[in-house]
Amino acid sequence: MKRLNKHSFIKSSLGMGTVEVVIIIAILVALALTFRQALTNYAQSVMDYVFDEGKVIGQI
């Protein structure tokens, strides 16, 4: 594999996959922080329905 200096590495596409993954993760974290309360309420309601009321677990 040929050695890339700093300038050619920036212009090459070898590092683009990592940058794209980091940007996607950052967007997902930002969305999770923005809608944290709504996601927590939804998860809690699902857990209450499945485990507390016994509708789903009781039928199994």
DSSP file (Angstrom, degrees, kcal/mol; ACC not computed):
  #  RESIDUE AA STRUCTURE BP1 BP2  ACC     N-H-->O    O-->H-N    N-H-->O    O-->H-N    TCO  KAPPA ALPHA  PHI   PSI    X-CA   Y-CA   Z-CA
    1    1 A M              0   0    0      0, 0.0     2,-0.1     0, 0.0     0, 0.0   0.000 360.0 360.0 360.0 135.2    0.0    0.0    0.0
    2    2 A K        -     0   0    0      1,-0.1     2,-0.3     0, 0.0     0, 0.0  -0.435 360.0-111.0 -77.8 150.9    1.4    3.4   -0.9
    3    3 A R        -     0   0    0     -2,-0.1     2,-0.5     1,-0.0    -1,-0.1  -0.603  27.9-149.2 -81.1 137.8    2.1    5.9    1.8
    4    4 A L        -     0   0    0     -2,-0.3     2,-0.1     4,-0.0    -1,-0.0  -0.907   5.5-143.8-108.7 131.0   -0.2    9.0    1.8
    5    5 A N     >  -     0   0    0     -2,-0.5     4,-2.1     1,-0.1     5,-0.2  -0.338  37.8 -91.1 -82.6 177.6    1.1   12.3    2.9
    6    6 A K  H  > S+     0   0    0      1,-0.2     4,-1.6     2,-0.2     5,-0.1   0.878 123.0  45.4 -58.8 -43.8   -1.2   14.7    4.8
    7    7 A H  H  > S+     0   0    0      1,-0.2     4,-1.5     2,-0.2    -1,-0.2   0.889 113.7  46.9 -72.2 -39.4   -2.5   16.6    1.8
    8    8 A S  H  > S+     0   0    0      1,-0.2     4,-1.6     2,-0.2    -1,-0.2   0.817 108.8  56.6 -74.1 -27.6   -3.2   13.5   -0.4
    9    9 A F  H  < S+     0   0    0     -4,-2.1     6,-0.4     2,-0.2    -1,-0.2   0.900 106.2  50.0 -67.7 -38.9   -5.0   11.8    2.5
   10   10 A I  H  < S+     0   0    0     -4,-1.6    -2,-0.2     1,-0.2    -1,-0.2   0.885 115.0  43.8 -65.4 -37.9   -7.4   14.7    2.9
   11   11 A K  H  < S+     0   0    0     -4,-1.5    -1,-0.2    -5,-0.1    -2,-0.2   0.714 101.6  84.1 -81.1 -20.6   -8.1   14.6   -0.9
   12   12 A S  S  < S-     0   0    0     -4,-1.6     3,-0.3    -5,-0.1     4,-0.0  -0.260  79.9-128.1 -78.1 169.9   -8.4   10.8   -1.0
   13   13 A S  S >  S+     0   0    0      1,-0.2     3,-0.7     2,-0.1     4,-0.5   0.289  83.0  98.5-101.3  10.0  -11.6    9.0   -0.2
   14   14 A L  T 3  S+     0   0    0      1,-0.2     3,-0.4    -5,-0.2     4,-0.3   0.878  87.7  42.2 -66.6 -36.8  -10.0    6.5    2.2
   15   15 A G  T 3> S+     0   0    0     -6,-0.4     4,-1.7    -3,-0.3    -1,-0.2   0.463  90.5  89.3 -88.3  -1.0  -11.1    8.5    5.3
   16   16 A M  H <> S+     0   0    0     -3,-0.7     4,-2.4     1,-0.2     5,-0.2   0.833  80.0  58.3 -70.1 -32.7  -14.6    9.3    4.1
   17   17 A G  H  > S+     0   0    0     -4,-0.5     4,-2.1    -3,-0.4    -1,-0.2   0.915 108.0  46.6 -62.8 -42.3  -16.2    6.2    5.5
   18   18 A T  H  > S+     0   0    0     -4,-0.3     4,-2.4     2,-0.2    -1,-0.2   0.910 112.1  50.3 -65.9 -43.1  -15.1    7.1    9.0
   19   19 A V  H  X S+     0   0    0     -4,-1.7     4,-2.3     1,-0.2    -2,-0.2   0.910 110.5  49.9 -62.8 -42.1  -16.2   10.7    8.7
   20   20 A E  H  X S+     0   0    0     -4,-2.4     4,-2.3     2,-0.2    -1,-0.2   0.907 110.8  49.1 -64.0 -42.0  -19.6    9.6    7.5
   21   21 A V  H  X S+     0   0    0     -4,-2.1     4,-2.5     2,-0.2    -2,-0.2   0.912 111.0  50.1 -64.2 -42.6  -20.1    7.2   10.3
   22   22 A V  H  X S+     0   0    0     -4,-2.4     4,-2.3     2,-0.2    -2,-0.2   0.900 111.1  49.1 -63.9 -40.4  -19.1    9.8   12.9
   23   23 A I  H  X S+     0   0    0     -4,-2.3     4,-2.2     2,-0.2    -2,-0.2   0.915 111.5  49.0 -65.4 -42.8  -21.5   12.4   11.4
   24   24 A I  H  X S+     0   0    0     -4,-2.3     4,-2.4     2,-0.2    -2,-0.2   0.916 112.1  48.5 -63.2 -43.2  -24.4    9.8   11.4
   25   25 A I  H  X S+     0   0    0     -4,-2.5     4,-2.5     1,-0.2    -1,-0.2   0.904 110.4  51.7 -63.3 -40.9  -23.6    8.9   15.1
   26   26 A A  H  X S+     0   0    0     -4,-2.3     4,-2.3     1,-0.2    -1,-0.2   0.899 110.3  48.6 -63.2 -40.1  -23.5   12.6   16.0
   27   27 A I  H  X S+     0   0    0     -4,-2.2     4,-2.4     2,-0.2    -2,-0.2   0.913 111.5  49.5 -65.9 -42.4  -26.9   13.2   14.4
   28   28 A L  H  X S+     0   0    0     -4,-2.4     4,-2.4     2,-0.2    -2,-0.2   0.902 111.5  48.5 -63.9 -40.8  -28.4   10.1   16.1
   29   29 A V  H  X S+     0   0    0     -4,-2.5     4,-2.5     2,-0.2     5,-0.2   0.911 111.1  50.8 -64.9 -41.8  -27.1   11.3   19.5
   30   30 A A  H  X S+     0   0    0     -4,-2.3     4,-2.2     2,-0.2    -2,-0.2   0.911 111.9  47.1 -63.1 -41.8  -28.5   14.8   18.9
   31   31 A L  H  X S+     0   0    0     -4,-2.4     4,-2.6     2,-0.2    -2,-0.2   0.906 111.5  51.0 -65.0 -41.2  -31.9   13.4   18.0
   32   32 A A  H  < S+     0   0    0     -4,-2.4    -2,-0.2     1,-0.2    -1,-0.2   0.899 112.4  46.2 -63.7 -40.1  -31.9   11.1   21.1
   33   33 A L  H >< S+     0   0    0     -4,-2.5     3,-0.8     1,-0.2     4,-0.2   0.874 113.2  50.2 -69.9 -36.1  -31.0   14.1   23.3
   34   34 A T  H 3< S+     0   0    0     -4,-2.2     3,-0.3     1,-0.2    -2,-0.2   0.925 122.3  30.8 -66.9 -44.6  -33.6   16.3   21.7
   35   35 A F  T 3X S+     0   0    0     -4,-2.6     4,-2.7     1,-0.2     5,-0.2  -0.012  83.2 123.3-104.2  28.7  -36.4   13.7   22.0
   36   36 A R  H <> S+     0   0    0     -3,-0.8     4,-2.6     1,-0.2     5,-0.2   0.912  74.5  47.0 -58.1 -47.8  -35.1   12.1   25.2
   37   37 A Q  H  > S+     0   0    0     -3,-0.3     4,-2.5    -4,-0.2    -1,-0.2   0.908 113.7  47.8 -64.8 -41.9  -38.3   12.6   27.3
   38   38 A A  H  > S+     0   0    0      2,-0.2     4,-2.3     1,-0.2    -1,-0.2   0.912 113.6  47.5 -65.5 -41.8  -40.6   11.4   24.5
   39   39 A L  H  X S+     0   0    0     -4,-2.7     4,-2.6     2,-0.2    -2,-0.2   0.890 112.3  49.9 -65.7 -38.7  -38.4    8.3   24.0
   40   40 A T  H  X S+     0   0    0     -4,-2.6     4,-2.4    -5,-0.2    -2,-0.2   0.921 111.4  48.2 -65.8 -43.8  -38.3    7.6   27.7
   41   41 A N  H  X S+     0   0    0     -4,-2.5     4,-2.3     2,-0.2    -2,-0.2   0.906 112.8  48.8 -62.6 -41.4  -42.1    7.9   28.0
   42   42 A Y  H  X S+     0   0    0     -4,-2.3     4,-2.2     2,-0.2    -2,-0.2   0.935 112.4  47.2 -64.2 -46.6  -42.6    5.6   25.1
   43   43 A A  H  X S+     0   0    0     -4,-2.6     4,-2.5     1,-0.2    -2,-0.2   0.897 112.3  50.9 -62.3 -40.0  -40.2    3.0   26.4
   44   44 A Q  H  X S+     0   0    0     -4,-2.4     4,-2.6     1,-0.2    -1,-0.2   0.904 109.5  49.5 -64.7 -41.2  -41.8    3.2   29.8
   45   45 A S  H  X S+     0   0    0     -4,-2.3     4,-2.2     2,-0.2    -1,-0.2   0.883 111.4  49.5 -67.3 -36.6  -45.3    2.7   28.4
   46   46 A V  H  X S+     0   0    0     -4,-2.2     4,-2.4     2,-0.2     5,-0.2   0.929 112.5  47.3 -65.7 -44.4  -44.1   -0.3   26.4
   47   47 A M  H  X>S+     0   0    0     -4,-2.5     4,-2.8     1,-0.2     5,-0.8   0.898 111.7  50.8 -64.6 -40.0  -42.5   -1.9   29.5
   48   48 A D  I  X>S+     0   0    0     -4,-2.6     5,-1.8     1,-0.2     4,-0.7   0.918 112.3  47.1 -62.2 -42.7  -45.6   -1.2   31.6
   49   49 A Y  I  <5S+     0   0    0     -4,-2.2     7,-0.6    -5,-0.2     6,-0.6   0.909 118.3  40.2 -65.8 -42.0  -47.8   -2.8   29.0
   50   50 A V  I  <5S+     0   0    0     -4,-2.4     7,-1.1    -5,-0.2     6,-0.3   0.920 131.6  17.8 -76.2 -43.8  -45.6   -5.9   28.5
   51   51 A F  I  <5S+     0   0    0     -4,-2.8    -3,-0.2    -5,-0.2    -2,-0.1   0.875 122.9  44.6-102.8 -41.9  -44.6   -6.6   32.1
   52   52 A D  I  <<S+     0   0    0     -5,-0.8    -3,-0.2    -4,-0.7    -4,-0.1   0.934 116.4  40.4 -76.0 -46.1  -46.9   -4.8   34.6
   53   53 A E  S   <S-     0   0    0     -5,-1.8    -1,-0.2     1,-0.1    -4,-0.1   0.693  94.4-139.8 -80.0 -17.0  -50.3   -5.5   33.2
   54   54 A G     >  +     0   0    0     -6,-0.3     4,-1.3    -5,-0.1     5,-0.2   0.578  62.4 126.6  74.1   9.6  -49.5   -9.1   32.3
   55   55 A K  T  4 S+     0   0    0     -6,-0.6     4,-0.5     2,-0.2    -5,-0.1   0.931  82.5  26.7 -65.8 -44.5  -51.3   -8.9   29.0
   56   56 A V  T >> S+     0   0    0     -7,-0.6     4,-0.7    -6,-0.3     3,-0.5   0.938 127.6  41.7 -85.8 -50.2  -48.4  -10.1   26.9
   57   57 A I  G >4 S+     0   0    0     -7,-1.1     3,-0.8     1,-0.2    -2,-0.2   0.867 111.6  57.3 -67.6 -35.6  -46.4  -12.1   29.4
   58   58 A G  G 3< S+     0   0    0     -4,-1.3    -1,-0.2     1,-0.2    -2,-0.2   0.773 103.8  53.1 -66.3 -25.9  -49.5  -13.8   30.9
   59   59 A Q  G <4        0   0    0     -3,-0.5    -1,-0.2    -4,-0.5    -2,-0.2   0.651 360.0 360.0 -82.9 -15.8  -50.6  -15.1   27.5
   60   60 A I    <<        0   0    0     -3,-0.8    -1,-0.2    -4,-0.7    -2,-0.2   0.489 360.0 360.0 -81.6 360.0  -47.2  -16.8   26.8
